[in-house]
Amino acid sequence: MSRNPAGKECERTSAGARRALGRYGEELAARRLAEAGMRVLARNWRCRSGELDIVAADGDALVICEVKARRAGPYEHPMAAVTPAKAERLRTLAAHWLLRHGGAPAGGVRIDLVGVVVPDRGAPVVEHVRGVA
């Protein structure tokens, strides 16, 4: 790690850019879910075990939605982001949500993924996959 102030500034800017990309991706994801007829209940819900990006209602089902945004390029595609370990973590977080919000709804709980790829030019590509874990 560089100790010069310019290097540290670059690190902060890079982290800030990643956060901005994440916020943008979550905004696009929330819009996509709403367009699909879902009602967003919470965004960036946190507990001791971590954070849920979006919690939504799809009819009588509760949807835990993981959002992954990437810039176009040689990076891993966002849809590859839900590993078995991440899926287990999402199930744990969903259980915490249910404990704090009155239990599972009649339609059950589903974990979805919204992947956002932002190209250098043009519109972002938003993909929604239901029931990934």
N, CA, C and O atoms as CSV, one atom per row, in Angstrom:
chain,resi,resn,atom,element,x,y,z
A,1,MET,N,N,0.839,-1.173,0.000
A,1,MET,CA,C,0.000,0.000,0.000
A,1,MET,C,C,0.882,1.233,0.000
A,1,MET,O,O,1.843,1.323,0.763
A,2,SER,N,N,0.552,2.169,-0.850
A,2,SER,CA,C,1.307,3.413,-0.958
A,2,SER,C,C,1.049,4.299,0.254
A,2,SER,O,O,-0.077,4.395,0.744
A,3,ARG,N,N,2.120,4.950,0.732
A,3,ARG,CA,C,1.958,5.857,1.867
A,3,ARG,C,C,1.832,7.301,1.423
A,3,ARG,O,O,1.598,8.178,2.254
A,4,ASN,N,N,1.983,7.572,0.131
A,4,ASN,CA,C,1.888,8.967,-0.271
A,4,ASN,C,C,0.434,9.402,-0.343
A,4,ASN,O,O,-0.442,8.593,-0.651
A,5,PRO,N,N,0.168,10.677,-0.061
A,5,PRO,CA,C,-1.212,11.167,-0.043
A,5,PRO,C,C,-1.942,10.965,-1.359
A,5,PRO,O,O,-3.146,10.708,-1.358
A,6,ALA,N,N,-1.247,11.073,-2.473
A,6,ALA,CA,C,-1.906,10.879,-3.768
A,6,ALA,C,C,-2.415,9.444,-3.892
A,6,ALA,O,O,-3.518,9.217,-4.390
A,7,GLY,N,N,-1.622,8.485,-3.446
A,7,GLY,CA,C,-2.044,7.086,-3.498
A,7,GLY,C,C,-3.258,6.832,-2.631
A,7,GLY,O,O,-4.164,6.095,-3.018
A,8,LYS,N,N,-3.275,7.446,-1.450
A,8,LYS,CA,C,-4.416,7.277,-0.557
A,8,LYS,C,C,-5.659,7.911,-1.149
A,8,LYS,O,O,-6.760,7.377,-1.018
A,9,GLU,N,N,-5.482,9.048,-1.800
A,9,GLU,CA,C,-6.625,9.705,-2.431
A,9,GLU,C,C,-7.205,8.808,-3.525
A,9,GLU,O,O,-8.423,8.709,-3.669
A,10,CYS,N,N,-6.343,8.163,-4.284
A,10,CYS,CA,C,-6.815,7.256,-5.328
A,10,CYS,C,C,-7.607,6.106,-4.722
A,10,CYS,O,O,-8.635,5.707,-5.269
A,11,GLU,N,N,-7.141,5.571,-3.601
A,11,GLU,CA,C,-7.863,4.492,-2.940
A,11,GLU,C,C,-9.234,4.958,-2.483
A,11,GLU,O,O,-10.222,4.246,-2.665
A,12,ARG,N,N,-9.308,6.149,-1.889
A,12,ARG,CA,C,-10.596,6.671,-1.434
A,12,ARG,C,C,-11.527,6.902,-2.612
A,12,ARG,O,O,-12.712,6.577,-2.543
A,13,THR,N,N,-10.997,7.463,-3.695
A,13,THR,CA,C,-11.811,7.717,-4.876
A,13,THR,C,C,-12.320,6.410,-5.452
A,13,THR,O,O,-13.483,6.317,-5.845
A,14,SER,N,N,-11.469,5.404,-5.508
A,14,SER,CA,C,-11.869,4.106,-6.023
A,14,SER,C,C,-12.972,3.494,-5.163
A,14,SER,O,O,-13.951,2.967,-5.691
A,15,ALA,N,N,-12.819,3.561,-3.851
A,15,ALA,CA,C,-13.845,3.028,-2.952
A,15,ALA,C,C,-15.134,3.826,-3.112
A,15,ALA,O,O,-16.223,3.252,-3.108
A,16,GLY,N,N,-15.019,5.138,-3.252
A,16,GLY,CA,C,-16.198,5.974,-3.455
A,16,GLY,C,C,-16.896,5.639,-4.761
A,16,GLY,O,O,-18.125,5.624,-4.829
A,17,ALA,N,N,-16.115,5.372,-5.794
A,17,ALA,CA,C,-16.693,5.008,-7.094
A,17,ALA,C,C,-17.419,3.670,-6.996
A,17,ALA,O,O,-18.483,3.502,-7.592
A,18,ARG,N,N,-16.858,2.715,-6.251
A,18,ARG,CA,C,-17.523,1.418,-6.074
A,18,ARG,C,C,-18.836,1.580,-5.325
A,18,ARG,O,O,-19.843,0.967,-5.680
A,19,ARG,N,N,-18.822,2.417,-4.279
A,19,ARG,CA,C,-20.057,2.659,-3.522
A,19,ARG,C,C,-21.115,3.318,-4.407
A,19,ARG,O,O,-22.291,2.956,-4.359
A,20,ALA,N,N,-20.686,4.284,-5.209
A,20,ALA,CA,C,-21.624,4.963,-6.111
A,20,ALA,C,C,-22.200,3.979,-7.126
A,20,ALA,O,O,-23.394,4.021,-7.419
A,21,LEU,N,N,-21.361,3.094,-7.664
A,21,LEU,CA,C,-21.837,2.086,-8.602
A,21,LEU,C,C,-22.829,1.157,-7.912
A,21,LEU,O,O,-23.849,0.795,-8.500
A,22,GLY,N,N,-22.542,0.770,-6.675
A,22,GLY,CA,C,-23.455,-0.089,-5.921
A,22,GLY,C,C,-24.802,0.581,-5.682
A,22,GLY,O,O,-25.849,-0.045,-5.848
A,23,ARG,N,N,-24.775,1.850,-5.294
A,23,ARG,CA,C,-26.030,2.590,-5.078
A,23,ARG,C,C,-26.831,2.701,-6.369
A,23,ARG,O,O,-28.051,2.536,-6.371
A,24,TYR,N,N,-26.129,2.983,-7.473
A,24,TYR,CA,C,-26.785,3.084,-8.771
A,24,TYR,C,C,-27.413,1.744,-9.144
A,24,TYR,O,O,-28.558,1.695,-9.594
A,25,GLY,N,N,-26.670,0.666,-8.960
A,25,GLY,CA,C,-27.196,-0.666,-9.251
A,25,GLY,C,C,-28.421,-0.992,-8.413
A,25,GLY,O,O,-29.384,-1.570,-8.916
A,26,GLU,N,N,-28.390,-0.626,-7.139
A,26,GLU,CA,C,-29.542,-0.890,-6.261
A,26,GLU,C,C,-30.753,-0.065,-6.682
A,26,GLU,O,O,-31.885,-0.542,-6.604
A,27,GLU,N,N,-30.526,1.157,-7.122
A,27,GLU,CA,C,-31.635,1.983,-7.606
A,27,GLU,C,C,-32.269,1.365,-8.854
A,27,GLU,O,O,-33.493,1.290,-8.962
A,28,LEU,N,N,-31.432,0.923,-9.794
A,28,LEU,CA,C,-31.949,0.271,-10.992
A,28,LEU,C,C,-32.682,-1.025,-10.646
A,28,LEU,O,O,-33.716,-1.336,-11.238
A,29,ALA,N,N,-32.146,-1.774,-9.689
A,29,ALA,CA,C,-32.781,-3.024,-9.270
A,29,ALA,C,C,-34.146,-2.759,-8.643
A,29,ALA,O,O,-35.116,-3.453,-8.945
A,30,ALA,N,N,-34.220,-1.758,-7.772
A,30,ALA,CA,C,-35.501,-1.427,-7.126
A,30,ALA,C,C,-36.538,-1.036,-8.179
A,30,ALA,O,O,-37.702,-1.425,-8.086
A,31,ARG,N,N,-36.114,-0.271,-9.169
A,31,ARG,CA,C,-37.036,0.102,-10.250
A,31,ARG,C,C,-37.506,-1.121,-11.018
A,31,ARG,O,O,-38.689,-1.246,-11.335
A,32,ARG,N,N,-36.568,-2.035,-11.321
A,32,ARG,CA,C,-36.918,-3.246,-12.077
A,32,ARG,C,C,-37.923,-4.090,-11.300
A,32,ARG,O,O,-38.886,-4.602,-11.871
A,33,LEU,N,N,-37.698,-4.231,-10.000
A,33,LEU,CA,C,-38.627,-5.014,-9.184
A,33,LEU,C,C,-40.004,-4.359,-9.158
A,33,LEU,O,O,-41.020,-5.044,-9.273
A,34,ALA,N,N,-40.043,-3.038,-9.006
A,34,ALA,CA,C,-41.324,-2.319,-9.001
A,34,ALA,C,C,-42.027,-2.481,-10.350
A,34,ALA,O,O,-43.242,-2.677,-10.391
A,35,GLU,N,N,-41.290,-2.404,-11.437
A,35,GLU,CA,C,-41.875,-2.600,-12.770
A,35,GLU,C,C,-42.448,-3.996,-12.929
A,35,GLU,O,O,-43.397,-4.198,-13.685
A,36,ALA,N,N,-41.877,-4.960,-12.220
A,36,ALA,CA,C,-42.349,-6.345,-12.268
A,36,ALA,C,C,-43.533,-6.563,-11.325
A,36,ALA,O,O,-44.021,-7.686,-11.191
A,37,GLY,N,N,-43.998,-5.491,-10.669
A,37,GLY,CA,C,-45.167,-5.595,-9.803
A,37,GLY,C,C,-44.861,-5.871,-8.347
A,37,GLY,O,O,-45.774,-6.127,-7.562
A,38,MET,N,N,-43.599,-5.825,-7.972
A,38,MET,CA,C,-43.236,-6.055,-6.574
A,38,MET,C,C,-43.280,-4.739,-5.804
A,38,MET,O,O,-43.196,-3.653,-6.376
A,39,ARG,N,N,-43.414,-4.877,-4.491
A,39,ARG,CA,C,-43.407,-3.713,-3.612
A,39,ARG,C,C,-42.148,-3.783,-2.755
A,39,ARG,O,O,-41.955,-4.736,-2.001
A,40,VAL,N,N,-41.294,-2.770,-2.876
A,40,VAL,CA,C,-40.053,-2.736,-2.093
A,40,VAL,C,C,-40.398,-2.378,-0.652
A,40,VAL,O,O,-40.997,-1.336,-0.387
A,41,LEU,N,N,-40.015,-3.253,0.273
A,41,LEU,CA,C,-40.285,-3.057,1.696
A,41,LEU,C,C,-39.118,-2.394,2.411
A,41,LEU,O,O,-39.318,-1.602,3.332
A,42,ALA,N,N,-37.903,-2.714,1.989
A,42,ALA,CA,C,-36.712,-2.158,2.645
A,42,ALA,C,C,-35.541,-2.212,1.680
A,42,ALA,O,O,-35.449,-3.086,0.818
A,43,ARG,N,N,-34.650,-1.244,1.856
A,43,ARG,CA,C,-33.382,-1.237,1.119
A,43,ARG,C,C,-32.263,-1.093,2.132
A,43,ARG,O,O,-32.365,-0.325,3.088
A,44,ASN,N,N,-31.193,-1.844,1.910
A,44,ASN,CA,C,-30.015,-1.820,2.782
A,44,ASN,C,C,-30.378,-2.090,4.235
A,44,ASN,O,O,-29.921,-1.391,5.140
A,45,TRP,N,N,-31.210,-3.116,4.453
A,45,TRP,CA,C,-31.602,-3.495,5.812
A,45,TRP,C,C,-30.417,-4.194,6.473
A,45,TRP,O,O,-29.827,-5.118,5.913
A,46,ARG,N,N,-30.086,-3.735,7.667
A,46,ARG,CA,C,-28.913,-4.266,8.366
A,46,ARG,C,C,-29.291,-4.901,9.702
A,46,ARG,O,O,-30.232,-4.494,10.384
A,47,CYS,N,N,-28.513,-5.909,10.030
A,47,CYS,CA,C,-28.541,-6.498,11.365
A,47,CYS,C,C,-27.105,-6.898,11.677
A,47,CYS,O,O,-26.199,-6.640,10.884
A,48,ARG,N,N,-26.898,-7.524,12.823
A,48,ARG,CA,C,-25.538,-7.919,13.208
A,48,ARG,C,C,-24.863,-8.846,12.206
A,48,ARG,O,O,-23.643,-8.817,12.042
A,49,SER,N,N,-25.662,-9.664,11.544
A,49,SER,CA,C,-25.103,-10.661,10.626
A,49,SER,C,C,-24.774,-10.125,9.246
A,49,SER,O,O,-24.113,-10.805,8.461
A,50,GLY,N,N,-25.225,-8.912,8.936
A,50,GLY,CA,C,-24.928,-8.367,7.619
A,50,GLY,C,C,-26.029,-7.468,7.098
A,50,GLY,O,O,-26.766,-6.849,7.866
A,51,GLU,N,N,-26.129,-7.406,5.781
A,51,GLU,CA,C,-27.060,-6.490,5.132
A,51,GLU,C,C,-27.792,-7.173,3.987
A,51,GLU,O,O,-27.210,-7.948,3.227
A,52,LEU,N,N,-29.081,-6.867,3.882
A,52,LEU,CA,C,-29.876,-7.276,2.732
A,52,LEU,C,C,-30.020,-6.057,1.823
A,52,LEU,O,O,-30.395,-4.977,2.278
A,53,ASP,N,N,-29.719,-6.237,0.541
A,53,ASP,CA,C,-29.785,-5.111,-0.383
A,53,ASP,C,C,-31.219,-4.614,-0.543
A,53,ASP,O,O,-31.498,-3.430,-0.353
A,54,ILE,N,N,-32.121,-5.519,-0.893
A,54,ILE,CA,C,-33.526,-5.162,-1.078
A,54,ILE,C,C,-34.393,-6.278,-0.515
A,54,ILE,O,O,-34.128,-7.459,-0.735
A,55,VAL,N,N,-35.431,-5.888,0.212
A,55,VAL,CA,C,-36.465,-6.819,0.657
A,55,VAL,C,C,-37.755,-6.335,-0.001
A,55,VAL,O,O,-38.107,-5.160,0.099
A,56,ALA,N,N,-38.453,-7.244,-0.670
A,56,ALA,CA,C,-39.651,-6.858,-1.414
A,56,ALA,C,C,-40.763,-7.875,-1.197
A,56,ALA,O,O,-40.528,-8.998,-0.752
A,57,ALA,N,N,-41.969,-7.453,-1.521
A,57,ALA,CA,C,-43.121,-8.350,-1.513
A,57,ALA,C,C,-43.521,-8.606,-2.960
A,57,ALA,O,O,-43.674,-7.675,-3.751
A,58,ASP,N,N,-43.686,-9.880,-3.292
A,58,ASP,CA,C,-44.154,-10.279,-4.626
A,58,ASP,C,C,-45.432,-11.070,-4.401
A,58,ASP,O,O,-45.400,-12.284,-4.201
A,59,GLY,N,N,-46.557,-10.365,-4.435
A,59,GLY,CA,C,-47.812,-10.997,-4.040
A,59,GLY,C,C,-47.734,-11.318,-2.566
A,59,GLY,O,O,-47.480,-10.435,-1.747
A,60,ASP,N,N,-47.953,-12.586,-2.218
A,60,ASP,CA,C,-47.869,-12.973,-0.807
A,60,ASP,C,C,-46.533,-13.621,-0.456
A,60,ASP,O,O,-46.405,-14.251,0.593
A,61,ALA,N,N,-45.532,-13.470,-1.334
A,61,ALA,CA,C,-44.182,-13.999,-1.077
A,61,ALA,C,C,-43.252,-12.864,-0.675
A,61,ALA,O,O,-43.384,-11.733,-1.143
A,62,LEU,N,N,-42.316,-13.189,0.198
A,62,LEU,CA,C,-41.263,-12.252,0.572
A,62,LEU,C,C,-40.058,-12.542,-0.311
A,62,LEU,O,O,-39.668,-13.698,-0.474
A,63,VAL,N,N,-39.469,-11.500,-0.877
A,63,VAL,CA,C,-38.322,-11.660,-1.765
A,63,VAL,C,C,-37.118,-10.958,-1.150
A,63,VAL,O,O,-37.144,-9.758,-0.878
A,64,ILE,N,N,-36.073,-11.736,-0.940
A,64,ILE,CA,C,-34.786,-11.207,-0.526
A,64,ILE,C,C,-33.994,-11.061,-1.815
A,64,ILE,O,O,-33.761,-12.045,-2.517
A,65,CYS,N,N,-33.578,-9.840,-2.131
A,65,CYS,CA,C,-32.943,-9.598,-3.418
A,65,CYS,C,C,-31.509,-9.115,-3.222
A,65,CYS,O,O,-31.266,-8.067,-2.623
A,66,GLU,N,N,-30.590,-9.882,-3.729
A,66,GLU,CA,C,-29.182,-9.503,-3.746
A,66,GLU,C,C,-28.928,-8.740,-5.040
A,66,GLU,O,O,-29.365,-9.166,-6.109
A,67,VAL,N,N,-28.233,-7.629,-4.948
A,67,VAL,CA,C,-27.939,-6.810,-6.121
A,67,VAL,C,C,-26.435,-6.780,-6.326
A,67,VAL,O,O,-25.676,-6.509,-5.395
A,68,LYS,N,N,-26.012,-7.059,-7.541
A,68,LYS,CA,C,-24.597,-6.988,-7.897
A,68,LYS,C,C,-24.458,-6.127,-9.138
A,68,LYS,O,O,-25.060,-6.410,-10.174
A,69,ALA,N,N,-23.665,-5.079,-9.029
A,69,ALA,CA,C,-23.420,-4.182,-10.154
A,69,ALA,C,C,-21.940,-4.220,-10.511
A,69,ALA,O,O,-21.073,-4.227,-9.636
A,70,ARG,N,N,-21.673,-4.243,-11.795
A,70,ARG,CA,C,-20.300,-4.267,-12.294
A,70,ARG,C,C,-20.197,-3.326,-13.483
A,70,ARG,O,O,-21.169,-3.110,-14.206
A,71,ARG,N,N,-19.036,-2.782,-13.672
A,71,ARG,CA,C,-18.748,-2.070,-14.914
A,71,ARG,C,C,-18.442,-3.130,-15.967
A,71,ARG,O,O,-17.902,-4.191,-15.654
A,72,ALA,N,N,-18.786,-2.838,-17.201
A,72,ALA,CA,C,-18.467,-3.767,-18.286
A,72,ALA,C,C,-16.951,-3.898,-18.376
A,72,ALA,O,O,-16.220,-2.925,-18.190
A,73,GLY,N,N,-16.504,-5.077,-18.657
A,73,GLY,CA,C,-15.066,-5.293,-18.771
A,73,GLY,C,C,-14.699,-6.713,-18.407
A,73,GLY,O,O,-15.537,-7.613,-18.467
A,74,PRO,N,N,-13.459,-6.916,-18.034
A,74,PRO,CA,C,-12.967,-8.271,-17.784
A,74,PRO,C,C,-13.340,-8.818,-16.403
A,74,PRO,O,O,-12.767,-9.817,-15.967
A,75,TYR,N,N,-14.277,-8.191,-15.717
A,75,TYR,CA,C,-14.642,-8.620,-14.368
A,75,TYR,C,C,-15.639,-9.768,-14.416
A,75,TYR,O,O,-16.283,-10.013,-15.437
A,76,GLU,N,N,-15.752,-10.456,-13.308
A,76,GLU,CA,C,-16.733,-11.526,-13.171
A,76,GLU,C,C,-18.128,-10.966,-13.426
A,76,GLU,O,O,-18.460,-9.876,-12.960
A,77,HIS,N,N,-18.937,-11.707,-14.161
A,77,HIS,CA,C,-20.317,-11.281,-14.419
A,77,HIS,C,C,-21.074,-11.261,-13.092
A,77,HIS,O,O,-20.872,-12.141,-12.255
A,78,PRO,N,N,-21.940,-10.272,-12.891
A,78,PRO,CA,C,-22.638,-10.180,-11.601
A,78,PRO,C,C,-23.459,-11.420,-11.260
A,78,PRO,O,O,-23.647,-11.727,-10.083
A,79,MET,N,N,-23.942,-12.128,-12.255
A,79,MET,CA,C,-24.767,-13.304,-11.979
A,79,MET,C,C,-23.953,-14.460,-11.382
A,79,MET,O,O,-24.529,-15.425,-10.878
A,80,ALA,N,N,-22.635,-14.369,-11.437
A,80,ALA,CA,C,-21.786,-15.404,-10.842
A,80,ALA,C,C,-21.505,-15.118,-9.369
A,80,ALA,O,O,-20.744,-15.842,-8.726
A,81,ALA,N,N,-22.114,-14.072,-8.842
A,81,ALA,CA,C,-21.763,-13.601,-7.500
A,81,ALA,C,C,-22.369,-14.412,-6.361
A,81,ALA,O,O,-21.858,-14.363,-5.242
A,82,VAL,N,N,-23.437,-15.152,-6.613
A,82,VAL,CA,C,-24.058,-15.878,-5.509
A,82,VAL,C,C,-23.464,-17.277,-5.431
A,82,VAL,O,O,-23.927,-18.217,-6.077
A,83,THR,N,N,-22.427,-17.376,-4.619
A,83,THR,CA,C,-21.764,-18.646,-4.355
A,83,THR,C,C,-22.572,-19.404,-3.303
A,83,THR,O,O,-23.467,-18.819,-2.692
A,84,PRO,N,N,-22.289,-20.667,-3.077
A,84,PRO,CA,C,-22.990,-21.382,-2.006
A,84,PRO,C,C,-22.843,-20.688,-0.642
A,84,PRO,O,O,-23.795,-20.656,0.138
A,85,ALA,N,N,-21.676,-20.143,-0.356
A,85,ALA,CA,C,-21.477,-19.444,0.928
A,85,ALA,C,C,-22.340,-18.189,0.990
A,85,ALA,O,O,-22.941,-17.905,2.026
A,86,LYS,N,N,-22.409,-17.435,-0.105
A,86,LYS,CA,C,-23.238,-16.227,-0.139
A,86,LYS,C,C,-24.707,-16.604,-0.012
A,86,LYS,O,O,-25.455,-15.914,0.681
A,87,ALA,N,N,-25.134,-17.668,-0.654
A,87,ALA,CA,C,-26.531,-18.116,-0.561
A,87,ALA,C,C,-26.877,-18.469,0.891
A,87,ALA,O,O,-27.959,-18.132,1.372
A,88,GLU,N,N,-25.977,-19.133,1.571
A,88,GLU,CA,C,-26.211,-19.480,2.980
A,88,GLU,C,C,-26.317,-18.220,3.830
A,88,GLU,O,O,-27.169,-18.131,4.715
A,89,ARG,N,N,-25.459,-17.256,3.564
A,89,ARG,CA,C,-25.505,-15.983,4.301
A,89,ARG,C,C,-26.834,-15.265,4.061
A,89,ARG,O,O,-27.415,-14.704,4.990
A,90,LEU,N,N,-27.313,-15.283,2.816
A,90,LEU,CA,C,-28.600,-14.653,2.501
A,90,LEU,C,C,-29.745,-15.364,3.225
A,90,LEU,O,O,-30.679,-14.713,3.694
A,91,ARG,N,N,-29.680,-16.689,3.317
A,91,ARG,CA,C,-30.721,-17.435,4.050
A,91,ARG,C,C,-30.698,-17.072,5.532
A,91,ARG,O,O,-31.751,-16.946,6.158
A,92,THR,N,N,-29.498,-16.903,6.096
A,92,THR,CA,C,-29.368,-16.503,7.499
A,92,THR,C,C,-29.951,-15.102,7.716
A,92,THR,O,O,-30.684,-14.866,8.677
A,93,LEU,N,N,-29.618,-14.186,6.818
A,93,LEU,CA,C,-30.145,-12.825,6.921
A,93,LEU,C,C,-31.665,-12.814,6.758
A,93,LEU,O,O,-32.359,-12.066,7.446
A,94,ALA,N,N,-32.177,-13.635,5.855
A,94,ALA,CA,C,-33.630,-13.737,5.678
A,94,ALA,C,C,-34.294,-14.213,6.973
A,94,ALA,O,O,-35.354,-13.715,7.351
A,95,ALA,N,N,-33.667,-15.178,7.647
A,95,ALA,CA,C,-34.212,-15.663,8.916
A,95,ALA,C,C,-34.250,-14.541,9.954
A,95,ALA,O,O,-35.212,-14.432,10.714
A,96,HIS,N,N,-33.217,-13.713,9.989
A,96,HIS,CA,C,-33.207,-12.572,10.921
A,96,HIS,C,C,-34.332,-11.593,10.579
A,96,HIS,O,O,-35.017,-11.096,11.473
A,97,TRP,N,N,-34.521,-11.321,9.295
A,97,TRP,CA,C,-35.612,-10.429,8.871
A,97,TRP,C,C,-36.959,-10.987,9.358
A,97,TRP,O,O,-37.783,-10.260,9.913
A,98,LEU,N,N,-37.160,-12.282,9.138
A,98,LEU,CA,C,-38.431,-12.906,9.511
A,98,LEU,C,C,-38.670,-12.841,11.018
A,98,LEU,O,O,-39.793,-12.603,11.462
A,99,LEU,N,N,-37.611,-13.051,11.804
A,99,LEU,CA,C,-37.747,-12.959,13.257
A,99,LEU,C,C,-38.180,-11.567,13.695
A,99,LEU,O,O,-38.981,-11.423,14.619
A,100,ARG,N,N,-37.653,-10.548,13.038
A,100,ARG,CA,C,-37.965,-9.163,13.421
A,100,ARG,C,C,-39.259,-8.641,12.813
A,100,ARG,O,O,-39.767,-7.606,13.243
A,101,HIS,N,N,-39.798,-9.339,11.823
A,101,HIS,CA,C,-40.965,-8.820,11.116
A,101,HIS,C,C,-42.144,-9.791,11.089
A,101,HIS,O,O,-42.961,-9.746,10.170
A,102,GLY,N,N,-42.237,-10.654,12.074
A,102,GLY,CA,C,-43.443,-11.455,12.244
A,102,GLY,C,C,-43.508,-12.794,11.547
A,102,GLY,O,O,-44.591,-13.370,11.448
A,103,GLY,N,N,-42.413,-13.308,11.068
A,103,GLY,CA,C,-42.421,-14.646,10.495
A,103,GLY,C,C,-42.652,-14.661,8.992
A,103,GLY,O,O,-42.815,-13.624,8.350
A,104,ALA,N,N,-42.660,-15.877,8.457
A,104,ALA,CA,C,-42.776,-16.065,7.007
A,104,ALA,C,C,-44.197,-15.780,6.536
A,104,ALA,O,O,-45.160,-16.144,7.210
A,105,PRO,N,N,-44.328,-15.137,5.391
A,105,PRO,CA,C,-45.653,-14.894,4.832
A,105,PRO,C,C,-46.222,-16.175,4.215
A,105,PRO,O,O,-45.511,-17.167,4.053
A,106,ALA,N,N,-47.491,-16.138,3.879
A,106,ALA,CA,C,-48.165,-17.322,3.314
A,106,ALA,C,C,-47.485,-17.819,2.041
A,106,ALA,O,O,-47.453,-19.023,1.785
A,107,GLY,N,N,-46.946,-16.906,1.249
A,107,GLY,CA,C,-46.317,-17.286,-0.017
A,107,GLY,C,C,-44.873,-17.733,0.109
A,107,GLY,O,O,-44.237,-18.064,-0.891
A,108,GLY,N,N,-44.344,-17.746,1.337
A,108,GLY,CA,C,-42.979,-18.190,1.548
A,108,GLY,C,C,-41.946,-17.115,1.252
A,108,GLY,O,O,-42.268,-15.939,1.086
A,109,VAL,N,N,-40.699,-17.555,1.193
A,109,VAL,CA,C,-39.571,-16.644,0.998
A,109,VAL,C,C,-38.774,-17.116,-0.214
A,109,VAL,O,O,-38.547,-18.311,-0.405
A,110,ARG,N,N,-38.364,-16.160,-1.014
A,110,ARG,CA,C,-37.583,-16.461,-2.215
A,110,ARG,C,C,-36.362,-15.543,-2.232
A,110,ARG,O,O,-36.432,-14.395,-1.794
A,111,ILE,N,N,-35.250,-16.058,-2.738
A,111,ILE,CA,C,-34.047,-15.240,-2.883
A,111,ILE,C,C,-33.802,-15.027,-4.373
A,111,ILE,O,O,-33.641,-15.978,-5.138
A,112,ASP,N,N,-33.777,-13.754,-4.766
A,112,ASP,CA,C,-33.556,-13.370,-6.150
A,112,ASP,C,C,-32.224,-12.642,-6.277
A,112,ASP,O,O,-31.633,-12.212,-5.286
A,113,LEU,N,N,-31.770,-12.515,-7.509
A,113,LEU,CA,C,-30.554,-11.770,-7.809
A,113,LEU,C,C,-30.853,-10.808,-8.944
A,113,LEU,O,O,-31.453,-11.186,-9.950
A,114,VAL,N,N,-30.434,-9.571,-8.777
A,114,VAL,CA,C,-30.464,-8.613,-9.875
A,114,VAL,C,C,-29.019,-8.252,-10.183
A,114,VAL,O,O,-28.294,-7.741,-9.328
A,115,GLY,N,N,-28.615,-8.525,-11.411
A,115,GLY,CA,C,-27.283,-8.188,-11.880
A,115,GLY,C,C,-27.363,-6.985,-12.801
A,115,GLY,O,O,-28.228,-6.912,-13.675
A,116,VAL,N,N,-26.461,-6.050,-12.599
A,116,VAL,CA,C,-26.421,-4.832,-13.403
A,116,VAL,C,C,-25.024,-4.706,-13.998
A,116,VAL,O,O,-24.026,-4.716,-13.278
A,117,VAL,N,N,-24.966,-4.587,-15.325
A,117,VAL,CA,C,-23.698,-4.349,-16.007
A,117,VAL,C,C,-23.794,-2.968,-16.633
A,117,VAL,O,O,-24.682,-2.694,-17.440
A,118,VAL,N,N,-22.860,-2.101,-16.244
A,118,VAL,CA,C,-22.841,-0.718,-16.721
A,118,VAL,C,C,-21.718,-0.580,-17.743
A,118,VAL,O,O,-20.541,-0.653,-17.390
A,119,PRO,N,N,-22.082,-0.379,-19.015
A,119,PRO,CA,C,-21.051,-0.208,-20.041
A,119,PRO,C,C,-20.452,1.193,-20.006
A,119,PRO,O,O,-20.989,2.089,-19.355
A,120,ASP,N,N,-19.350,1.374,-20.700
A,120,ASP,CA,C,-18.751,2.707,-20.794
A,120,ASP,C,C,-19.693,3.673,-21.508
A,120,ASP,O,O,-19.742,4.863,-21.199
A,121,ARG,N,N,-20.438,3.132,-22.471
A,121,ARG,CA,C,-21.406,3.934,-23.222
A,121,ARG,C,C,-22.702,3.160,-23.336
A,121,ARG,O,O,-22.703,1.932,-23.422
A,122,GLY,N,N,-23.799,3.886,-23.336
A,122,GLY,CA,C,-25.089,3.240,-23.528
A,122,GLY,C,C,-25.766,2.896,-22.215
A,122,GLY,O,O,-25.269,3.194,-21.129
A,123,ALA,N,N,-26.898,2.269,-22.355
A,123,ALA,CA,C,-27.741,1.943,-21.203
A,123,ALA,C,C,-27.206,0.732,-20.447
A,123,ALA,O,O,-26.631,-0.172,-21.052
A,124,PRO,N,N,-27.390,0.709,-19.131
A,124,PRO,CA,C,-26.997,-0.471,-18.353
A,124,PRO,C,C,-27.891,-1.661,-18.691
A,124,PRO,O,O,-29.038,-1.502,-19.110
A,125,VAL,N,N,-27.345,-2.836,-18.502
A,125,VAL,CA,C,-28.094,-4.069,-18.712
A,125,VAL,C,C,-28.480,-4.587,-17.325
A,125,VAL,O,O,-27.620,-4.818,-16.475
A,126,VAL,N,N,-29.780,-4.763,-17.112
A,126,VAL,CA,C,-30.299,-5.214,-15.817
A,126,VAL,C,C,-30.962,-6.565,-16.013
A,126,VAL,O,O,-31.887,-6.703,-16.813
A,127,GLU,N,N,-30.482,-7.568,-15.273
A,127,GLU,CA,C,-31.055,-8.923,-15.353
A,127,GLU,C,C,-31.593,-9.300,-13.979
A,127,GLU,O,O,-30.925,-9.099,-12.965
A,128,HIS,N,N,-32.801,-9.847,-13.953
A,128,HIS,CA,C,-33.428,-10.297,-12.705
A,128,HIS,C,C,-33.654,-11.806,-12.810
A,128,HIS,O,O,-34.338,-12.278,-13.717
A,129,VAL,N,N,-33.079,-12.543,-11.886
A,129,VAL,CA,C,-33.253,-13.990,-11.832
A,129,VAL,C,C,-33.933,-14.326,-10.516
A,129,VAL,O,O,-33.465,-13.946,-9.443
A,130,ARG,N,N,-35.040,-15.041,-10.616
A,130,ARG,CA,C,-35.828,-15.417,-9.441
A,130,ARG,C,C,-35.367,-16.771,-8.895
A,130,ARG,O,O,-35.009,-17.677,-9.647
A,131,GLY,N,N,-35.387,-16.879,-7.574
A,131,GLY,CA,C,-35.122,-18.158,-6.935
A,131,GLY,C,C,-33.728,-18.696,-7.136
A,131,GLY,O,O,-33.569,-19.853,-7.525
A,132,VAL,N,N,-32.705,-17.890,-6.882
A,132,VAL,CA,C,-31.325,-18.337,-7.111
A,132,VAL,C,C,-30.779,-19.175,-5.953
A,132,VAL,O,O,-29.796,-19.897,-6.119
A,133,ALA,N,N,-31.408,-19.082,-4.789
A,133,ALA,CA,C,-30.884,-19.846,-3.642
A,133,ALA,C,C,-32.030,-20.312,-2.771
A,133,ALA,O,O,-31.805,-20.971,-1.756
